[in-house]
Amino acid sequence: MKMLNDLLTLDALPSDWQEATLVGRAWLPGTPAGPSPVAVRPNGDVIDLVAIEPTMSQLLARTDRVALARTAPGKVIGTVEALLANSGDGRNAGKPWLLAPIDLQAIKASGVTFVQSLLERVIEEQARGDTAKAEAIRVQVMRIMGANLASVKPGSREAEEIKRVLVAQGAWSQYLEVGIGPDAEIFTKSQVMSAVGMGAEVGLHPKSSWNNPEPEIVLAVTATGETVGATLGNDVNLRDFEGRSALLLGKSKDNNASCAVGPFIRLFDDKFGMAEVRQADLGLEIAGTDGFVLDGVSSMSKISRDPLDIVTHAWGPYHQYPDGFVLFLGTMFSPVKDRGAPGMGFTHKIGDLVSISTPKLGRLVNRVTTSDKAPPWTFGISALMRNLAARGLLRKEYNLQN
């Protein structure tokens, strides 16, 4: 059986990490202890950048962010290998560990951006959260629409015609509306400062009996709408809650520890950019304490909307994010491999080890628990501001008082 700490090694970094521009956040011990933006250098040293910019939001907003990450002076807080090793079970509180690589950014997500996940959402809707009905509905739904959607451009005339036919057959769905209609689904995945990072536990609502991870690429976008980097994310999802009603999306998506991001943001530079994001193959592996193993691949080349197009659905004259935002791009991977009775499909069990990876971004690893058993979220925006003030890191331009 795989152990969490065995995966918190240099293998969790991008395959070309010594050429990559990697920034993140780490919790640093001290008096007082607190979070700092950090950068990984080619020799493996991790540099504290908090004296340059106290928040990741401000660091990413700088036009010289790549140069700062590569060359700015700062205190060496340890090696990246040591930080990874101290980010899982048995953490030593006297040494630094990794946090989610975001802080003040809004956490947004786009849903049903792949045909496979679109079909599974329709199945959830028809099953009304009843896993026993899912397999029969899957066969019916695939017979009606499965072969028609893969090449459809959302918002196109062809999409309008498919809608007309499906409405006539009584098979239209709100998920099809956002999957192939003109407007993308954009929702708030989690609250500012609530995401967990590499090696942390991810939480399921304890009343959920049908749920799954959603391995996704997450874009980092500034307040001006510029996409400046990418990382990995797990958009933990409760299929039974959302299947009962789309109005339960908030409870399905936003629970304690239900959003994982990391391990680092890879900034766009001369070696990595949107072209690499568009061609990424995202791997998922789930290893249970019961010996169950599930793996699969989600290919970004099969996304129905271009990533930058999805950004324009989230940001623009109708919606602004003064501290920037991150955007989950969705997944095509909806696990249907049976875990238990035939036809019941997949659901998590406590202790599952979830590994999300792609060569250019590395690997994000988390262990599954329930949201009431995961460490409670207590360090929010006000706590961050008080902490930075106590460390003497709030400059005049923040115009904040203790």
N, C-alpha and C positions, 0 to 999 in steps of 0.2 A: 504494500500500500504506500502511495506517495505521501510524503510529509510536507507540510507547508514550508518549514525552514529549509528543506532541501532545494526548494525552487527559488529561494531568495538569494540568488548568486549573480555573478556577472552575466550569466546566460539570460537574465531578465532584461538586459539592456539591448538596444538595437545591435544588429550584427556588425554594423560599422560605427559603433558608438564613439570610437576615438576620433572619428571625422564628423560626428554629429554635434549640433549645438543644442545641448540639453539643459533645461532649467526646471526647477521644482521648488518644493518647500520641505523644510525639515524642522522638527522640534528640537531645540537646543537646550540642554540643561544649563543651569546657572541660577543666579539670584538677581532678578527673577528669571525663571526659564521662560521660553517663548518660541514662536515660529519665526523663521527667516526664509526669504527667497534664497535659493542656492543655485550654483551652476557646476556642472561636471566638466573637468578639464581632461585633455587627452591622456595625461599621466595617471588618471584615476582619482586625483584630488577633488574634493568637493569644497567650493569656495562660498563663504557667507557673503551675500550681497546686500544685507539689510541696511548697511550704512549708506548705500547708494540709493536704494529704493526700499522702503519698509514693507511694501506689499507687492504681490505678484501682479495685481491689476496695474499698478503704476509702472512696474518694470516692463510689462508687455506693451504698454502704451508708448514707450520711448522709441524714437526712430533709430537709436544706436543700440538697441537691445541685443543684437547679435554680437556686436563688438564688445559690449559689456560682459556678456556671457563667456566670451572667449578669452578676454584679456584683462578685464577690470581687476584691480588689486582687491584683496580681501583676505580675511582669516581663513585658513584651512581648518575645517571642522572634522576632517577625517577622510578616509577613502570611500569611494562609492561602494566598494565591496563590503566595507564595515557597516555603512548605513543600511544597505539591503539586508544584511544578516541580522541587524538589530530591529527590523521592522515587522517581525512576526511573533511567534509564540515565545514566551520567556524573555520578553524585551527587558534590557537593562536600562532603567530610568536615568541612570547617570551618564548615558551616552546618547548621541543624536540618533533619531530615526526619521523615516520618511513620512510625510503627510500627503494628502491630495495636493497636486501642484497648482491649485487655484485657491483664491480667497474671496475677494469682494465681487467677483464676477457672478452675474446671474447664471443659473444652470437651466438651460433650455434643451428641448429634445424635439426631434421630428419623427413621427410615426408612419407606419405602413409605406415606407419608401422602397421596398422590394416586393416583387410579386409573391414570393413564397410566404413572407410574413403577412402580406395582405390577405391571402387565402386563409391563413390560420386565424386572423382576426375575424373574418367572416364566419368561420367555423365556431369560434368562441361565442360570437353574437347569437348564432342559431342554437347553440347548445345551452345557452343561458347559464353557463357555469357548471353544467352537468357533464362530467368527464365520460360517463357511460354512454352518452349520446354522440360523442365527438367523432368516432370512427365512421359511423353510418352517415353523418352529415358531411364528413370529409369526402367520401365517395360521391355523394350527390353534388356537392359544390364543385368538385373537380370535373365532373361530367358536364356541368352547365357552363363553366367559365374558365377552367384551368388552362386550356390550350389557346385562349384568345388574348391573354393579358400581357404575356412576357415582352412583347415588342411595342406595346402601346405607349405613346408619349402622353404624359398627363396634360390635360387641357386641350388636346388636339381634336380635330373633327372626328377622327377615328374613335377617340375616347367617348365623344358625345354620342356616336352611333351605338357603341357597345352599351352605354347607359340606357339608351332608348330601348334596345332589345331586352336588356335585363329587367328593366322596369316592367315591360310587357309580360315577362315571365314571372314576375313577383319575386325576383332574386336580387333586387338592388339593395345596397347596404350603405350605411353611413361610412364604413371603412372603405368601400369602393369609391365613395365620393371624394375622400381625401387622397386615395391611392392613385386614381387616374383623372380626377377632376382638376380644375384650374388652381385650386387653393390647397397648399400643403398643410398637413397637421403640424402645428407648433404648440407645444405645451411646456409648462414649468415642471421639470423633472424633480427638482429638489430645491431646498432653500439655500440662500447664500451662506457659505461657511459650513454647510452640513455634510459635504461629501467626505467619504473615507478614502484612504489611500492604499498603497501597496502593503500587502500582508495583513490588513485589518479584516475584521469580520464583516460580512454583509448580512443584512437582516431581512427576514420574511415576516409578514404579519402572521401572528400565531394562529389565526383562524383560517388561513389559506391552506387548501389541500391540493391545489393545482397551480403550479407556478414554474418559473424558469428564469435563467439568466438571459440577458440580451447583450451579446458582445458587439461593441460598436466603436467606430472611430469618432473622436470628439475633437471638434475644431475650436481653437482659441481665437476670438474675435475682439478687436478693440472697440472703444466707444465710437470711433469714426467708421466702423463697418469693415475694417481691414482684417482679413484672415491672416494671422501671423504664425500659426503653428498648429500642431496636432498631437493628440495623445490617445490613450485607450480608455474605454469606459465600460462598466457593467450596469445597464439599465434594468435592475432587478424588477421583474414583472409578476403580478398575480393574475393568472389567466381566469381564475374563477370569479374574482371580484369584478374585473372589467367585463367579463362575459355576461354577468348578471345585468349590468347597466353601464353604458358609456359614461353616465354621470358619476360613476364610482372611479373614474380614471385617477383622481387625486389620491384616493385611498389605495388604488392598485399600484401606483407608482411612487408615492412620496411617504415613506415610512422611515423610522430611525435606521440608519446604516444601509438604506436601500440603493444608494448611489455611490459607486466606486469609480475613481479616476486615477490614472497614473501609468507607470511610475513617475515619468517625467514628461514635460511638454517638449517636443522636438520643434525648435523654431525653424521657420522657412529660411533657407539660405541658398548658397550656390550649389549645394549637393542634395537638397531635399525641398520639395514644394508640393503644390497641388497636383501636379502630374503623378507623383508617387502615391498620393492619397487615392487618386482615382483608380489606380491599378493595384491597390493593395488587396491581398487575400488574408482575411482575418480568421485565425484558427480559434476554436473553442474546444477545451477538454474538461470534462467533469469526471472526477474520481470520487466515488463514494466509499464510506467506511465499510459498506456491505459488499465491496468488490465490484460494484457496478461501474462501468466506464462508458462514457459517451463522448464522441468527438465529431467534429464537422468543420466545414469551411464556409465562410461568407465572403463572396467576391464583390468588391466595390465596383467592378466593371459592370455589374448587373443592376446597379441602383437605377431607379426609374427617373429620378431628378438629379441633375448635376449638383454636387455639394455647394458650389457657390450660388446656384439658383436657390437652394434651400436657405442659405444665409440671407438672401434678399427677402424671403418670406418671413424671417424672424426680425429683421432690422431694416429701418428706413425712415421715411418721413412720418410714418404712423406709429413707430415704436423705437425708442432710444434706450440705451444702456450706458449711463455715464461712467460706470466702472468696467465696461466691457462685459462680454458674456462668453460662455462656452456652449457648444451646440452638438448634441448627440445626433448622429446622422441616420440612425436606424439600422436594422439588421435584416438579413434574409433568413437567418437561422432560427427557426421555430422547432425545437426538438420534439419529435413524435415517436422516438424509439420507446417501446414499452418498458416500463419499470414496474413490474408486478403483473397484474392480470392483463391478458391480451386485449388490445384495443383501448387500453386506458391511457396510453401515451406516457410522456415523461412528467415527473414532478420532482422537486428537490427533496432530499432528506437532510436532516441536521448533520453537520460534519462534512458535507460535500466540499471538495476542493475544486474551485473554479479557476481555470487558467485561460486567459484571453491573450492572443499573441499575433504579431505580424513582424517580419524581419526588420523593417525600418523604424518600428516604434518600440519593440521589445515585448515584454510580457507583464501583464497585470494578474496577480494571484490573490485570491481571497477565499476564506472559509465561510461556509454558510451557517448561520444560527437564526434565531427569531429576533425580531426587533426589540422585544422586551428584555431579551438576554444580552444583546449587544451593548457595549458601553454607551451610556446615554450621551446625547449631544448637549454639551454645556458651554462650549467655547464659540460664541457667536460674534457679531460685529462689535457690540459694546465691549465685550471681553478683549477682543483684539485691540481696540483703541486704548483701553486702559493699560493693557500689557505693553504696547508700544510706547505709551507715555511714561510708564514706570521705567522703561529701558532707555529713556531719553532719545527716542527715535522719531518723534513727531516734529516735523519742521514747521516753520511759520505758515507755509502755503496751505497746510491742512486746516488752519484756523480753528483748532479744537482746544477745548479746555478740559482739564482733569475733572 
